[in-house]
């Protein structure tokens, strides 16, 4: 299935109008219409926003996997860790990275 069909199906399955989705994501309704008609494609940032909004992987939206929650989805724990790391200084990030290198998986 092509990306424009997937985007339309996700929106309709969620019971949303283009206007509602536009408001929720702060993206112009005309832009959403263009995505769904195939006239244009979402940017990388828009794909990430859509993925989080619909709780599906970017791969699913791109049509490269049939599994909605494929490997492209980050777990809540990983998202929280990334948010915490974003608030660190460069030196602190380096230290966290070095620490993680030494942790052995079970």
N, CA, C and O atoms as a GROMACS GRO file, in nm:
protein
  424
    1UNK      N    1   0.085  -0.117   0.000
    1UNK     CA    2   0.000   0.000   0.000
    1UNK      C    3   0.090   0.124   0.000
    1UNK      O    4   0.196   0.124   0.063
    2UNK      N    5   0.049   0.227  -0.069
    2UNK     CA    6   0.128   0.350  -0.079
    2UNK      C    7   0.102   0.442   0.041
    2UNK      O    8  -0.002   0.434   0.106
    3UNK      N    9   0.200   0.528   0.067
    3UNK     CA   10   0.196   0.612   0.186
    3UNK      C   11   0.068   0.697   0.194
    3UNK      O   12   0.012   0.713   0.302
    4UNK      N   13   0.023   0.750   0.081
    4UNK     CA   14  -0.096   0.835   0.087
    4UNK      C   15  -0.220   0.755   0.129
    4UNK      O   16  -0.306   0.807   0.201
    5UNK      N   17  -0.228   0.631   0.086
    5UNK     CA   18  -0.340   0.546   0.127
    5UNK      C   19  -0.331   0.508   0.274
    5UNK      O   20  -0.432   0.502   0.344
    6UNK      N   21  -0.209   0.482   0.320
    6UNK     CA   22  -0.188   0.447   0.461
    6UNK      C   23  -0.226   0.564   0.551
    6UNK      O   24  -0.293   0.545   0.652
    7UNK      N   25  -0.184   0.684   0.514
    7UNK     CA   26  -0.216   0.802   0.595
    7UNK      C   27  -0.367   0.825   0.603
    7UNK      O   28  -0.421   0.856   0.709
    8UNK      N   29  -0.433   0.809   0.490
    8UNK     CA   30  -0.578   0.828   0.489
    8UNK      C   31  -0.647   0.721   0.574
    8UNK      O   32  -0.738   0.750   0.651
    9UNK      N   33  -0.601   0.596   0.560
    9UNK     CA   34  -0.661   0.488   0.637
    9UNK      C   35  -0.641   0.508   0.788
    9UNK      O   36  -0.734   0.486   0.866
   10UNK      N   37  -0.521   0.548   0.829
   10UNK     CA   38  -0.494   0.573   0.971
   10UNK      C   39  -0.588   0.680   1.026
   10UNK      O   40  -0.643   0.665   1.135
   11UNK      N   41  -0.604   0.787   0.949
   11UNK     CA   42  -0.691   0.896   0.995
   11UNK      C   43  -0.836   0.849   1.005
   11UNK      O   44  -0.904   0.875   1.104
   12UNK      N   45  -0.881   0.781   0.903
   12UNK     CA   46  -1.020   0.737   0.902
   12UNK      C   47  -1.046   0.631   1.011
   12UNK      O   48  -1.150   0.632   1.075
   13UNK      N   49  -0.950   0.540   1.030
   13UNK     CA   50  -0.964   0.439   1.136
   13UNK      C   51  -0.970   0.503   1.274
   13UNK      O   52  -1.033   0.450   1.365
   14UNK      N   53  -0.905   0.618   1.287
   14UNK     CA   54  -0.907   0.692   1.414
   14UNK      C   55  -1.034   0.775   1.428
   14UNK      O   56  -1.058   0.836   1.532
   15UNK      N   57  -1.116   0.778   1.322
   15UNK     CA   58  -1.241   0.855   1.326
   15UNK      C   59  -1.220   1.005   1.324
   15UNK      O   60  -1.296   1.080   1.384
   16UNK      N   61  -1.115   1.047   1.254
   16UNK     CA   62  -1.080   1.189   1.250
   16UNK      C   63  -1.108   1.249   1.113
   16UNK      O   64  -1.100   1.181   1.011
   17UNK      N   65  -1.138   1.376   1.113
   17UNK     CA   66  -1.143   1.452   0.988
   17UNK      C   67  -1.004   1.510   0.965
   17UNK      O   68  -0.922   1.513   1.056
   18UNK      N   69  -0.980   1.555   0.844
   18UNK     CA   70  -0.853   1.622   0.816
   18UNK      C   71  -0.837   1.745   0.904
   18UNK      O   72  -0.728   1.777   0.950
   19UNK      N   73  -0.948   1.814   0.928
   19UNK     CA   74  -0.944   1.934   1.010
   19UNK      C   75  -0.903   1.901   1.154
   19UNK      O   76  -0.823   1.973   1.214
   20UNK      N   77  -0.958   1.792   1.210
   20UNK     CA   78  -0.922   1.752   1.346
   20UNK      C   79  -0.774   1.715   1.355
   20UNK      O   80  -0.704   1.756   1.447
   21UNK      N   81  -0.727   1.636   1.259
   21UNK     CA   82  -0.586   1.597   1.258
   21UNK      C   83  -0.496   1.720   1.242
   21UNK      O   84  -0.392   1.731   1.307
   22UNK      N   85  -0.538   1.811   1.156
   22UNK     CA   86  -0.465   1.935   1.134
   22UNK      C   87  -0.448   2.012   1.265
   22UNK      O   88  -0.340   2.060   1.297
   23UNK      N   89  -0.556   2.022   1.339
   23UNK     CA   90  -0.554   2.094   1.466
   23UNK      C   91  -0.467   2.022   1.568
   23UNK      O   92  -0.388   2.085   1.638
   24UNK      N   93  -0.481   1.889   1.577
   24UNK     CA   94  -0.406   1.811   1.676
   24UNK      C   95  -0.255   1.816   1.652
   24UNK      O   96  -0.177   1.821   1.747
   25UNK      N   97  -0.215   1.815   1.525
   25UNK     CA   98  -0.072   1.813   1.493
   25UNK      C   99  -0.015   1.950   1.458
   25UNK      O  100   0.105   1.965   1.434
   26UNK      N  101  -0.102   2.050   1.455
   26UNK     CA  102  -0.061   2.186   1.418
   26UNK      C  103   0.005   2.187   1.279
   26UNK      O  104   0.111   2.245   1.257
   27UNK      N  105  -0.064   2.119   1.186
   27UNK     CA  106  -0.021   2.111   1.046
   27UNK      C  107  -0.140   2.157   0.962
   27UNK      O  108  -0.255   2.124   0.993
   28UNK      N  109  -0.113   2.231   0.858
   28UNK     CA  110  -0.222   2.282   0.775
   28UNK      C  111  -0.307   2.171   0.715
   28UNK      O  112  -0.255   2.066   0.675
   29UNK      N  113  -0.437   2.194   0.708
   29UNK     CA  114  -0.528   2.095   0.651
   29UNK      C  115  -0.494   2.070   0.505
   29UNK      O  116  -0.505   1.957   0.457
   30UNK      N  117  -0.453   2.172   0.434
   30UNK     CA  118  -0.417   2.157   0.292
   30UNK      C  119  -0.298   2.063   0.278
   30UNK      O  120  -0.291   1.985   0.184
   31UNK      N  121  -0.205   2.070   0.372
   31UNK     CA  122  -0.088   1.981   0.370
   31UNK      C  123  -0.132   1.836   0.388
   31UNK      O  124  -0.085   1.748   0.316
   32UNK      N  125  -0.222   1.812   0.483
   32UNK     CA  126  -0.272   1.677   0.507
   32UNK      C  127  -0.346   1.627   0.383
   32UNK      O  128  -0.332   1.510   0.345
   33UNK      N  129  -0.424   1.712   0.321
   33UNK     CA  130  -0.496   1.676   0.200
   33UNK      C  131  -0.398   1.637   0.088
   33UNK      O  132  -0.421   1.540   0.016
   34UNK      N  133  -0.289   1.711   0.076
   34UNK     CA  134  -0.189   1.681  -0.027
   34UNK      C  135  -0.121   1.546   0.002
   34UNK      O  136  -0.094   1.470  -0.091
   35UNK      N  137  -0.094   1.518   0.130
   35UNK     CA  138  -0.035   1.388   0.165
   35UNK      C  139  -0.128   1.275   0.126
   35UNK      O  140  -0.086   1.175   0.066
   36UNK      N  141  -0.256   1.292   0.160
   36UNK     CA  142  -0.354   1.184   0.137
   36UNK      C  143  -0.389   1.167  -0.010
   36UNK      O  144  -0.435   1.060  -0.050
   37UNK      N  145  -0.370   1.269  -0.090
   37UNK     CA  146  -0.397   1.257  -0.234
   37UNK      C  147  -0.274   1.210  -0.310
   37UNK      O  148  -0.283   1.174  -0.427
   38UNK      N  149  -0.160   1.209  -0.244
   38UNK     CA  150  -0.035   1.169  -0.309
   38UNK      C  151   0.035   1.282  -0.380
   38UNK      O  152   0.136   1.260  -0.447
   39UNK      N  153  -0.017   1.405  -0.365
   39UNK     CA  154   0.045   1.521  -0.430
   39UNK      C  155   0.178   1.557  -0.367
   39UNK      O  156   0.265   1.613  -0.434
   40UNK      N  157   0.195   1.527  -0.238
   40UNK     CA  158   0.322   1.550  -0.169
   40UNK      C  159   0.336   1.445  -0.060
   40UNK      O  160   0.243   1.370  -0.030
   41UNK      N  161   0.455   1.440  -0.002
   41UNK     CA  162   0.483   1.344   0.104
   41UNK      C  163   0.528   1.417   0.230
   41UNK      O  164   0.587   1.525   0.221
   42UNK      N  165   0.501   1.359   0.347
   42UNK     CA  166   0.541   1.424   0.472
   42UNK      C  167   0.693   1.429   0.487
   42UNK      O  168   0.765   1.343   0.436
   43UNK      N  169   0.739   1.531   0.556
   43UNK     CA  170   0.881   1.543   0.588
   43UNK      C  171   0.916   1.439   0.694
   43UNK      O  172   0.827   1.375   0.750
   44UNK      N  173   1.044   1.424   0.721
   44UNK     CA  174   1.087   1.330   0.826
   44UNK      C  175   1.026   1.369   0.960
   44UNK      O  176   0.979   1.282   1.034
   45UNK      N  177   1.027   1.498   0.993
   45UNK     CA  178   0.968   1.543   1.119
   45UNK      C  179   0.819   1.512   1.126
   45UNK      O  180   0.767   1.472   1.230
   46UNK      N  181   0.750   1.532   1.014
   46UNK     CA  182   0.606   1.504   1.010
   46UNK      C  183   0.581   1.354   1.024
   46UNK      O  184   0.484   1.314   1.090
   47UNK      N  185   0.666   1.271   0.964
   47UNK     CA  186   0.651   1.126   0.978
   47UNK      C  187   0.665   1.083   1.124
   47UNK      O  188   0.590   0.998   1.172
   48UNK      N  189   0.760   1.142   1.192
   48UNK     CA  190   0.779   1.110   1.334
   48UNK      C  191   0.657   1.153   1.414
   48UNK      O  192   0.609   1.078   1.500
   49UNK      N  193   0.606   1.272   1.386
   49UNK     CA  194   0.488   1.322   1.458
   49UNK      C  195   0.367   1.232   1.431
   49UNK      O  196   0.292   1.200   1.523
   50UNK      N  197   0.349   1.191   1.306
   50UNK     CA  198   0.238   1.102   1.271
   50UNK      C  199   0.253   0.966   1.338
   50UNK      O  200   0.156   0.907   1.386
   51UNK      N  201   0.377   0.916   1.342
   51UNK     CA  202   0.405   0.788   1.405
   51UNK      C  203   0.369   0.790   1.553
   51UNK      O  204   0.307   0.697   1.604
   52UNK      N  205   0.407   0.896   1.620
   52UNK     CA  206   0.375   0.908   1.763
   52UNK      C  207   0.225   0.928   1.784
   52UNK      O  208   0.166   0.871   1.876
   53UNK      N  209   0.165   1.007   1.698
   53UNK     CA  210   0.022   1.037   1.712
   53UNK      C  211  -0.063   0.912   1.697
   53UNK      O  212  -0.152   0.886   1.777
   54UNK      N  213  -0.033   0.834   1.592
   54UNK     CA  214  -0.112   0.714   1.566
   54UNK      C  215  -0.059   0.591   1.640
   54UNK      O  216  -0.123   0.486   1.641
   55UNK      N  217   0.058   0.605   1.703
   55UNK     CA  218   0.122   0.496   1.776
   55UNK      C  219   0.151   0.376   1.684
   55UNK      O  220   0.123   0.261   1.717
   56UNK      N  221   0.208   0.409   1.570
   56UNK     CA  222   0.254   0.308   1.475
   56UNK      C  223   0.398   0.343   1.438
   56UNK      O  224   0.444   0.454   1.464
   57UNK      N  225   0.468   0.250   1.378
   57UNK     CA  226   0.606   0.277   1.338
   57UNK      C  227   0.609   0.362   1.211
   57UNK      O  228   0.515   0.361   1.132
   58UNK      N  229   0.718   0.434   1.195
   58UNK     CA  230   0.740   0.508   1.070
   58UNK      C  231   0.746   0.411   0.954
   58UNK      O  232   0.698   0.440   0.845
   59UNK      N  233   0.805   0.294   0.977
   59UNK     CA  234   0.811   0.192   0.872
   59UNK      C  235   0.671   0.154   0.825
   59UNK      O  236   0.650   0.133   0.705
   60UNK      N  237   0.577   0.144   0.917
   60UNK     CA  238   0.440   0.111   0.879
   60UNK      C  239   0.382   0.221   0.790
   60UNK      O  240   0.319   0.194   0.688
   61UNK      N  241   0.403   0.346   0.830
   61UNK     CA  242   0.350   0.458   0.752
   61UNK      C  243   0.413   0.459   0.612
   61UNK      O  244   0.345   0.488   0.513
   62UNK      N  245   0.541   0.427   0.604
   62UNK     CA  246   0.610   0.425   0.475
   62UNK      C  247   0.574   0.303   0.391
   62UNK      O  248   0.607   0.297   0.272
   63UNK      N  249   0.506   0.206   0.451
   63UNK     CA  250   0.465   0.088   0.378
   63UNK      C  251   0.573  -0.018   0.367
   63UNK      O  252   0.561  -0.109   0.284
   64UNK      N  253   0.678  -0.008   0.447
   64UNK     CA  254   0.786  -0.107   0.441
   64UNK      C  255   0.764  -0.226   0.534
   64UNK      O  256   0.838  -0.324   0.528
   65UNK      N  257   0.663  -0.217   0.619
   65UNK     CA  258   0.625  -0.329   0.704
   65UNK      C  259   0.474  -0.330   0.720
   65UNK      O  260   0.409  -0.225   0.714
   66UNK      N  261   0.419  -0.446   0.739
   66UNK     CA  262   0.275  -0.457   0.759
   66UNK      C  263   0.238  -0.452   0.907
   66UNK      O  264   0.120  -0.438   0.941
   67UNK      N  265   0.339  -0.463   0.994
   67UNK     CA  266   0.313  -0.460   1.138
   67UNK      C  267   0.312  -0.316   1.187
   67UNK      O  268   0.411  -0.243   1.174
   68UNK      N  269   0.200  -0.276   1.243
   68UNK     CA  270   0.185  -0.138   1.286
   68UNK      C  271   0.283  -0.099   1.395
   68UNK      O  272   0.332   0.014   1.397
   69UNK      N  273   0.310  -0.191   1.487
   69UNK     CA  274   0.400  -0.159   1.597
   69UNK      C  275   0.534  -0.228   1.578
   69UNK      O  276   0.590  -0.283   1.673
   70UNK      N  277   0.584  -0.225   1.456
   70UNK     CA  278   0.710  -0.291   1.424
   70UNK      C  279   0.827  -0.234   1.499
   70UNK      O  280   0.810  -0.153   1.590
   71UNK      N  281   0.944  -0.274   1.460
   71UNK     CA  282   1.067  -0.236   1.528
   71UNK      C  283   1.091  -0.086   1.528
   71UNK      O  284   1.176  -0.037   1.602
   72UNK      N  285   1.019  -0.012   1.446
   72UNK     CA  286   1.038   0.132   1.441
   72UNK      C  287   0.986   0.208   1.562
   72UNK      O  288   1.018   0.325   1.579
   73UNK      N  289   0.907   0.143   1.646
   73UNK     CA  290   0.853   0.210   1.764
   73UNK      C  291   0.952   0.203   1.878
   73UNK      O  292   1.009   0.098   1.906
   74UNK      N  293   0.971   0.314   1.945
   74UNK     CA  294   1.053   0.314   2.064
   74UNK      C  295   0.965   0.285   2.184
   74UNK      O  296   0.849   0.327   2.191
   75UNK      N  297   1.022   0.213   2.279
   75UNK     CA  298   0.947   0.187   2.401
   75UNK      C  299   0.940   0.315   2.482
   75UNK      O  300   1.019   0.407   2.461
   76UNK      N  301   0.846   0.321   2.574
   76UNK     CA  302   0.831   0.438   2.661
   76UNK      C  303   0.959   0.462   2.740
   76UNK      O  304   0.999   0.577   2.761
   77UNK      N  305   1.025   0.354   2.786
   77UNK     CA  306   1.150   0.367   2.862
   77UNK      C  307   1.257   0.435   2.778
   77UNK      O  308   1.329   0.522   2.827
   78UNK      N  309   1.269   0.395   2.652
   78UNK     CA  310   1.371   0.454   2.565
   78UNK      C  311   1.340   0.601   2.541
   78UNK      O  312   1.430   0.685   2.544
   79UNK      N  313   1.214   0.634   2.516
   79UNK     CA  314   1.176   0.774   2.496
   79UNK      C  315   1.209   0.858   2.618
   79UNK      O  316   1.256   0.971   2.605
   80UNK      N  317   1.184   0.804   2.739
   80UNK     CA  318   1.214   0.877   2.862
   80UNK      C  319   1.364   0.897   2.879
   80UNK      O  320   1.408   1.004   2.922
   81UNK      N  321   1.442   0.796   2.845
   81UNK     CA  322   1.587   0.809   2.854
   81UNK      C  323   1.640   0.916   2.758
   81UNK      O  324   1.727   0.995   2.795
   82UNK      N  325   1.587   0.917   2.638
   82UNK     CA  326   1.629   1.018   2.540
   82UNK      C  327   1.595   1.158   2.590
   82UNK      O  328   1.675   1.250   2.577
   83UNK      N  329   1.477   1.173   2.647
   83UNK     CA  330   1.437   1.304   2.700
   83UNK      C  331   1.531   1.348   2.812
   83UNK      O  332   1.567   1.465   2.821
   84UNK      N  333   1.570   1.255   2.898
   84UNK     CA  334   1.662   1.288   3.007
   84UNK      C  335   1.800   1.325   2.954
   84UNK      O  336   1.861   1.421   3.001
   85UNK      N  337   1.848   1.251   2.857
   85UNK     CA  338   1.979   1.277   2.800
   85UNK      C  339   1.982   1.411   2.727
   85UNK      O  340   2.084   1.480   2.728
   86UNK      N  341   1.871   1.449   2.666
   86UNK     CA  342   1.864   1.578   2.596
   86UNK      C  343   1.892   1.695   2.689
   86UNK      O  344   1.937   1.800   2.643
   87UNK      N  345   1.867   1.679   2.818
   87UNK     CA  346   1.885   1.788   2.913
   87UNK      C  347   2.024   1.791   2.976
   87UNK      O  348   2.051   1.875   3.062
   88UNK      N  349   2.112   1.701   2.935
   88UNK     CA  350   2.246   1.694   2.992
   88UNK      C  351   2.343   1.780   2.912
   88UNK      O  352   2.319   1.814   2.796
   89UNK      N  353   2.454   1.815   2.977
   89UNK     CA  354   2.561   1.885   2.907
   89UNK      C  355   2.634   1.783   2.819
   89UNK      O  356   2.614   1.662   2.833
   90UNK      N  357   2.718   1.832   2.728
   90UNK     CA  358   2.794   1.742   2.642
   90UNK      C  359   2.884   1.650   2.724
   90UNK      O  360   2.899   1.532   2.692
   91UNK      N  361   2.943   1.703   2.829
   91UNK     CA  362   3.030   1.622   2.915
   91UNK      C  363   2.949   1.513   2.985
   91UNK      O  364   2.994   1.398   2.993
   92UNK      N  365   2.832   1.547   3.035
   92UNK     CA  366   2.748   1.448   3.101
   92UNK      C  367   2.701   1.341   3.001
   92UNK      O  368   2.696   1.223   3.036
   93UNK      N  369   2.669   1.381   2.880
   93UNK     CA  370   2.629   1.284   2.777
   93UNK      C  371   2.742   1.186   2.749
   93UNK      O  372   2.719   1.066   2.735
   94UNK      N  373   2.864   1.238   2.741
   94UNK     CA  374   2.980   1.153   2.718
   94UNK      C  375   2.994   1.051   2.829
   94UNK      O  376   3.018   0.933   2.803
   95UNK      N  377   2.979   1.094   2.953
   95UNK     CA  378   2.991   1.003   3.067
   95UNK      C  379   2.883   0.895   3.064
   95UNK      O  380   2.911   0.778   3.092
   96UNK      N  381   2.761   0.934   3.031
   96UNK     CA  382   2.652   0.836   3.022
   96UNK      C  383   2.682   0.735   2.912
   96UNK      O  384   2.662   0.615   2.930
   97UNK      N  385   2.730   0.783   2.799
   97UNK     CA  386   2.763   0.695   2.688
   97UNK      C  387   2.871   0.595   2.728
   97UNK      O  388   2.861   0.476   2.698
   98UNK      N  389   2.976   0.643   2.796
   98UNK     CA  390   3.083   0.554   2.840
   98UNK      C  391   3.031   0.452   2.941
   98UNK      O  392   3.071   0.336   2.938
   99UNK      N  393   2.945   0.494   3.030
   99UNK     CA  394   2.886   0.403   3.128
   99UNK      C  395   2.806   0.294   3.059
   99UNK      O  396   2.818   0.176   3.093
  100UNK      N  397   2.724   0.333   2.962
  100UNK     CA  398   2.641   0.237   2.891
  100UNK      C  399   2.724   0.134   2.814
  100UNK      O  400   2.682   0.019   2.798
  101UNK      N  401   2.841   0.173   2.768
  101UNK     CA  402   2.928   0.080   2.697
  101UNK      C  403   2.972  -0.035   2.786
  101UNK      O  404   3.000  -0.145   2.738
  102UNK      N  405   2.977  -0.010   2.917
  102UNK     CA  406   3.027  -0.110   3.011
  102UNK      C  407   2.919  -0.196   3.074
  102UNK      O  408   2.950  -0.290   3.146
  103UNK      N  409   2.796  -0.166   3.047
  103UNK     CA  410   2.687  -0.246   3.100
  103UNK      C  411   2.664  -0.364   3.006
  103UNK      O  412   2.641  -0.346   2.886
  104UNK      N  413   2.670  -0.480   3.061
  104UNK     CA  414   2.652  -0.602   2.981
  104UNK      C  415   2.508  -0.646   2.984
  104UNK      O  416   2.447  -0.649   3.092
  105UNK      N  417   2.450  -0.681   2.869
  105UNK     CA  418   2.312  -0.732   2.868
  105UNK      C  419   2.307  -0.868   2.936
  105UNK      O  420   2.407  -0.941   2.939
  106UNK      N  421   2.193  -0.903   2.988
  106UNK     CA  422   2.176  -1.031   3.056
  106UNK      C  423   2.184  -1.146   2.959
  106UNK      O  424   2.172  -1.261   2.999
   0.00000   0.00000   0.00000
